[in-house]
Amino acid sequence: MTDLHGRCALVTGASSGLGTDFARELAARGCRLVLVARREDRLRALADELRGTHGTEARIEAVDLGDAAAREALFDRLAAADVEVDVLVNNAGFGVYGDFLSIPWERERRMLELDVAAVVHLTKLFAAGMVARGRGWILQVASIGAYQPSPTYASYSAAKAFVLSFGEALSFELRRTGVTVTVVSPGVTATEFLQVSGQQPSLYQRLAMMKSQDVARAGVRAMLRGTPSVVPGLVNKIPTFLMRLTPRRLQARIAHLSMTMG
């Protein structure tokens, strides 16, 4: 395992769920933190917790990452403050549940801006400095939905398939630079995801739900090993593997049942 003590980690979506637990895991490993999300009050509470528990520096940045200009401004502020980001965790994102034609375009557009465009943009902004310094770790957060077409989460799963493919390709491109790229693809996790997406948990989701801190720990460990991609939890690894052996037309039917049954 690589020692992260004293390194600076930027975590997006740090105001709740996986983002909060990624920050805690990295702080426990000695990282200084840049916490990014829209909800400043939650960021302040987390920063205070991390300082108190781990004695770590924690800078907060209340930013709407769905805005490209705000992403540029964040990068410029950190550069002006001589903050060198060694670890980038692209965690910010959300899903929208429902039949495709019933979802308002503006909500879907905002999801795609955050789940796809922001991931690529922030990676492009911060990876260049990492490569120039010859070290860095990038953790992209996808989903097991990336491995199959998912009716009722059609655009969300497609977005996460993009993140998975993008991350694995970039892992190969940067393999000799000292910068590693890892994609973590969680299954259903005990966060605010379902509440935000507008879905009541199905039977499958209730049975397969993992703790957020366990997913965060698995993601950081895989990142430190330089693993290109990882699916946390046996409850997610087995169906994801089996789905690869299943005809795609049947994949969509299975995914639909798992999202709606019970």
Number of C-alpha atoms within 10 A of each C-alpha: 9 10 10 19 13 15 18 23 27 27 26 27 26 31 26 18 19 29 26 23 22 28 29 24 20 25 26 17 18 20 25 28 26 24 26 25 21 17 16 16 12 17 25 18 11 22 25 15 15 21 15 10 12 15 14 21 18 24 14 20 21 19 19 17 26 21 15 16 11 14 17 14 13 19 16 14 12 14 12 9 8 9 13 16 22 23 28 23 27 25 24 23 23 17 24 24 21 15 11 15 7 8 13 10 11 9 12 15 13 16 20 21 19 22 26 21 19 20 23 17 16 20 20 11 14 19 24 13 15 22 16 12 14 12 15 24 23 28 26 29 26 30 22 22 22 21 20 23 23 22 22 19 21 19 20 28 23 19 23 26 22 15 26 25 15 17 27 17 13 18 21 12 13 14 13 11 14 14 24 28 29 27 28 28 27 26 22 22 20 17 16 12 18 18 13 12 15 12 16 14 18 15 14 15 20 14 11 15 18 20 14 20 19 16 23 25 18 18 27 21 16 22 26 18 12 20 17 22 23 19 23 22 16 10 14 18 17 11 12 19 12 10 18 12 9 13 9 13 10 13 20 18 13 17 18 16 16 16 20 16 11 12
